[in-house]
Amino acid sequence: MPRPTAAQFAYGSATVVVTTLALLLLFRTESGVGVAAVGTIALALGLLVALRLPLPRHRAAEGAGRTATDRASAAARTQHAREGIGTRERVTAGRSSARANEHSLRR
């Protein structure tokens, strides 16, 4: 279960406080049972409001949060991969042994 966000806490808490004040003023209850009922209703409504808020979306979609330059370079890499540009050539055993005595620039 995901953790509640700050918005869910804020809206839920505000709902509980406002609902409690409104119900207490509306019904003018003074008994302990009435105050407990108002508190229970306010908590239930606050929980409902907090749970109904949409959760933040993750950037799982391809291209979300990228700039136009990033998308263009990713598209170019995809196109090059389809065409075989920039791929490394596989060296067979016969060719690799023929080049074994050549000078290497890497050290």
C-alpha positions as CSV (number, residue, x, y, z in Angstrom):
1,M,0.0,0.0,0.0
2,P,1.5,3.4,-1.0
3,R,2.2,6.0,1.7
4,P,-0.2,8.9,1.9
5,T,1.0,12.1,0.3
6,A,1.1,15.5,2.0
7,A,-2.0,16.6,0.0
8,Q,-3.9,13.6,1.4
9,F,-2.9,14.5,4.9
10,A,-3.8,18.2,4.4
11,Y,-7.2,17.6,2.8
12,G,-8.1,14.9,5.2
13,S,-7.2,16.9,8.3
14,A,-9.0,20.0,7.0
15,T,-12.1,18.0,6.2
16,V,-12.1,16.6,9.8
17,V,-11.8,20.0,11.4
18,V,-14.3,21.8,9.2
19,T,-16.8,18.9,9.4
20,T,-16.5,18.7,13.2
21,L,-17.1,22.4,13.6
22,A,-20.0,22.5,11.1
23,L,-21.8,19.5,12.7
24,L,-21.3,20.8,16.2
25,L,-22.7,24.2,15.3
26,L,-25.5,22.7,13.2
27,F,-26.8,20.2,15.7
28,R,-25.9,22.2,18.9
29,T,-25.2,19.0,20.7
30,E,-23.9,19.0,24.2
31,S,-24.1,15.4,25.2
32,G,-21.0,13.1,25.2
33,V,-22.7,10.6,22.8
34,G,-23.6,13.4,20.3
35,V,-20.0,14.8,20.4
36,A,-18.6,11.2,19.9
37,A,-21.0,10.7,16.9
38,V,-20.0,14.0,15.3
39,G,-16.3,13.1,15.8
40,T,-16.8,9.7,14.3
41,I,-18.7,11.1,11.3
42,A,-16.0,13.7,10.8
43,L,-13.2,11.2,10.9
44,A,-14.9,8.9,8.4
45,L,-15.5,11.8,6.1
46,G,-11.9,13.0,6.4
47,L,-10.7,9.5,5.6
48,L,-12.9,9.2,2.6
49,V,-11.7,12.6,1.2
50,A,-8.1,11.6,1.8
51,L,-8.5,8.3,0.0
52,R,-10.4,9.7,-2.9
53,L,-7.6,12.1,-3.9
54,P,-5.7,10.9,-7.0
55,L,-2.3,9.5,-6.3
56,P,0.7,11.1,-8.1
57,R,1.5,9.5,-11.4
58,H,4.8,7.9,-12.0
59,R,6.8,8.8,-15.1
60,A,6.6,5.3,-16.5
61,A,5.4,6.4,-19.9
62,E,8.1,6.6,-22.6
63,G,9.3,10.1,-23.1
64,A,7.7,11.6,-20.0
65,G,9.8,14.3,-18.5
66,R,12.2,14.5,-21.4
67,T,13.2,17.6,-23.4
68,A,12.7,17.8,-27.1
69,T,16.5,17.3,-27.6
70,D,16.5,14.1,-25.5
71,R,13.5,12.7,-27.4
72,A,15.3,13.5,-30.8
73,S,18.5,11.9,-29.7
74,A,16.7,8.8,-28.5
75,A,14.8,8.6,-31.8
76,A,18.1,8.9,-33.7
77,R,19.6,6.1,-31.6
78,T,16.6,3.9,-32.3
79,Q,16.8,4.6,-36.0
80,H,20.6,3.8,-36.1
81,A,20.0,0.6,-34.2
82,R,17.4,-0.4,-36.8
83,E,19.8,0.4,-39.6
84,G,22.8,-1.2,-37.9
85,I,24.8,2.0,-37.8
86,G,27.3,2.2,-35.0
87,T,27.1,-1.5,-34.1
88,R,30.3,-3.4,-33.4
89,E,31.4,-5.9,-36.0
90,R,31.9,-9.4,-34.7
91,V,35.4,-10.6,-35.3
92,T,35.8,-14.3,-36.2
93,A,38.6,-16.4,-34.8
94,G,40.4,-16.5,-38.2
95,R,40.6,-12.7,-38.5
96,S,41.5,-12.2,-34.8
97,S,44.6,-14.5,-35.1
98,A,45.7,-12.7,-38.3
99,R,45.7,-9.4,-36.5
100,A,47.4,-10.7,-33.4
101,N,50.9,-9.4,-34.4
102,E,49.7,-5.9,-35.3
103,H,50.6,-2.9,-33.1
104,S,48.0,-1.8,-30.7
105,L,47.5,1.8,-29.8
106,R,45.9,0.8,-26.5
107,R,48.0,0.1,-23.5
